[in-house]
Amino acid sequence: MSFLREISSLKKNMFLSEKDVLLRLVAQIEAEIQQGERKNYNEVLDLSSGDLHRGGIKPITFVRQVLAACFYPALLKDDSLPLDVKERADDLLRQCEGGSVGSYTDLCGIAKIKHSVSKFITRRDGGVPSSPENIFITSGSQMALMFLLKLMIQSKVPCQTGVLIPVPTYASFTLALEDHGAAIIPYYLCEEQCWTLQVEELRRALHEGRRTCNPVALYICNPGNPTGHIQSRKSIEEVIRFAAEEKLFLLADEVYQSCVYGEDTEFESYKKVLSEMGSTISSTVELASFNSASKGFMGECGLRGGYMELVNLDPAVKEYTRILFSTRSCPPVGGQIALDLMADPPKPGDPSFPTFSEEVQSIKNMMRKNACRIQEVFGELPGISCQPLKAGFFVFPCLHFPPRALKWAKKRQMKPDMLYCLQLLEETGLHVRPGCEYGQRKDSHHIRLLVATHEDIMEDALQRLKTFHMRFMKEFS
Amino acid sequence: MTENGCEYRERVLTMDTMNPNIKRVEYAVRGPIVQRAVQIERELKMGVNKPFTEVIKANIGDCHAMGQRPITFFRQVLALCSYPDLLEDSKFPEDAKSRAHRILQACGGGSLGAYSTSQGIEMIRQDVARYIERRDGGIACDPDNIYLSTGASDAIVTMLKLLVLGEGMSRTGVMISIPQYPLYSAALAELGAVQISYYLDEDNCWSLDINELSRALQEAKKHCIPRALCIINPGNPTGQVQSRQCIEDVIRFAATENLFLMADEVYQDNVYADGCKFYSFKKVLSEMGPEYSEKVELASFHSTSKCYMGECGFRGGYMEVVNLDPEVKVQLTKLVSVRLCPPVPGQALLDVVVNPPQPDEPSYGTFIKERSETLATLAEKASMTQEILNQVPGIKCNPVQGAMYTFPRIHLPPKAILEAKEKGQSPDMFYCMKLLEEKGICLVPGSGFGQRDGTYHFRMTILPPKEKLKIVLDKIKEFHQQFTDQYS
């Protein structure tokens, strides 16, 4: 598993904090700017992480008003807050013991909120039933994923438990898998075909994986991170059939489901497709779907609100899932409130609806415009290309390095895309992440940048990238 | 075979294929007795006739659930942070606004909704470090040694993860008191670590005896490698507050035996008894000469869930690590990055807790009043609890020196013990279930926390409002008499 070794050693050298060489450079540059030592730009432009608010997008007003009223119920008597805000806050406070958000809640989340979430899921899936009993709320969806991994992974048996994961995939997930002692079985997404998932590749990976470990689960990210790919219904069916045949537990990470902006593109959930596939499959394939308040238009990453829905789980095992939750007390109340508002937002006729829908629409428009602009700009540049942008927060363009550039990187003993990112940051102040952090096919190179940002910021970033890229290509051609 | 003749697909995840460690995880505080209590509440709502009109839940250390009021100032700051438009609202005091403003400036995009770094917002870690320095009389604290967490539990489990390794005879052993807060036993079971139990001395106010620590350790060395020693001070469920001498002895023991010290200090403001004082492990360690202060590895834990704040739902907490190997610290930082970041509202709350209103600030008066009242009420209830329970023949209650619980010893007649065993229940579970069914009071049996063989206890919180607590205590008194009569 050379990919695993690569990621592991990368993680040792530069993971998400002070050891990260790009972040260190950011800190250095920012210090220099403060001291007036920088010439060609006066601030670092950070498009490196999937954080809407950090990127300058304002939180949804309704969400923050409800949160404030829940935290400080004296506001319920305030004239300044809209009626529906007060009603919702009041309703939520009734669900809390002692009427306070400071109380512990039920381990797997407040019952009323799980109810809202299950109704949301049913609406989303055109009527497919969803039971609150199968909803588990956690401190961010990654936590839910980790609970499941804990249940599934046995490190003591003769064979290590294996999980199939896509390449490219986001970095902290790989870290989590390692942390839990899982063997990682990479399957490569097909870049030339818009990053689709091909069953033959799944088959190849599984076959390979079976030689050294015991594969039990198949992880899919749809819409994808960092690729932004969105699976067709047919593709989802193929994957489900594959999981049924090969006896794999499906882990469907769908946190970007409400961030779909491509034309004629629609998100279909694994749950929905599964339910429409005939009883042999629909009643037996084990599926966990994940969603969160961190992505989509809410972008409330810091509140830590996520959930998983479990389908066809063994009831005895489900009981142990609950017990596992007990060692973590309960999910943070702020995150639970955010989930409730995500699942049950203002409706037409509600006082907050006009503002709410305007805010949501403006984020959607922003994404579409950014996607268009990116394709335009990349279209004009040599040596950089990207697949059509349909969903998610990022773009993952491919860099086609001239041979001289590759030699230069080899001499510096660094991955070419990492070196590109360092130079880009140094020369233009634009911070993006290198493809080597996510995994990619051998000898291919990428960068990942945030698309979910203000149009002005996007334009600024694209100009900086363009300037740098032209110079870079010229120098190494 | 399914109905249409297709082969039935066996599940991937079954009790047989599940991680076997998980089967050993138990957590009594929210276990079967609580589930039954919830069921009874539902029955009451549906109008089923019972010998009581409400279930009083004295099982979990949840202050607000039992009527304790949140501190106004904290909630004001949190509201301002959540919805910054309120910074223009004249109804909020200036000191709350200035704190909210300062916190928001430290958040990405000025929002509680942005990810923070995994270790926690730097400004807040600095504030926590200063708080610790003030608390410990000026002893230096490095913000880099502070890790903010999702409640103290998160940090405790993270440290245990770091400490637990090896196989078979060389598997990590972790020392924990009996009785203990069952998060520890659950986490150790989940991690497949070896639990090394050391008994607290019930006859001496649940104090810690170094000889007992030694005994437990020597015994454990035969089948594992002891690496860590956990101590809860003030204690849960026992409520004892360790003397300074005792803390020094524990530190010396840890030094001699090369053990990593884990000091769970979440109840540090909950000290009631005369002559008792909270001494932080960090302070005592720092004052013990370099052969200890520069060597002994320590992690101290604190949270916003207990004390006078009682803000469990926010999941705010931190740990301070001392004398950690730099390489291990790197691994620790990596480990916490896996869960991305602690909830930012909890981090913000922690910041206000360590930066409360000062005497010259507008909110000071109200703040002090609220804090004193809450702590004074808890002290009164602690006193009342031990007094009333000790009046009951067959119940013996050690002084509730601190924390939020009482863990009295109950004498059970042999007939009751027999009936319990026939039912396959531990005798104190049998007792507590009956108490629940007959009086509507929910406590947690001592077996959930650990106790010496042949002894029985229950853990009750002292959190219900005073009048209700009196009722609870009287009902327990009644019940115990009836129970003893019934089974004599």
Interface residues (C-beta under 8 A of the other chain):
Chain A: K11 F15 L16 S17 E18 K19 S49 D51 L52 H53 R54 G55 G56 I57 K58 P59 R64 Q65 L67 A68 A69 F71 Y72 L75 D78 S80 C96 E97 G98 S100 V101 G102 S103 Y104 T105 L107 S139 G140 Q142 M143 M146 K150 L151 M152 I153 Q154 K156 S172 L175 A176 D179 V216 A217 A244 K247 L248 F249 S279 T280 S283 T284 V285 E286 M298 G299 E300 C301 G302 L303 R304 N312 L313 D314 A316 V317 Y320 I323 L324 S326 T327 R328 S329 C330 P331 P332 V333 G334 G335
Chain B: T2 N4 C6 Y8 R9 E10 R11 V12 L13 T14 M15 T17 M18 N19 P20 I22 K23 V25 E26 Y27 V29 R30 I60 D62 C63 H64 A65 M66 G67 Q68 P70 R75 Q76 L78 A79 L80 S82 Y83 L86 D89 K91 C107 G108 G109 G110 S111 L112 G113 A114 Y115 S116 T117 S118 Q119 T150 G151 S153 D154 V157 L183 A186 A187 E190 G192 S305 M309 G310 E311 C312 G313 F314 R315 V330 T333 K334 L335 S337 V338 R339 L340 C341 P342 P343 V344 P345 G346
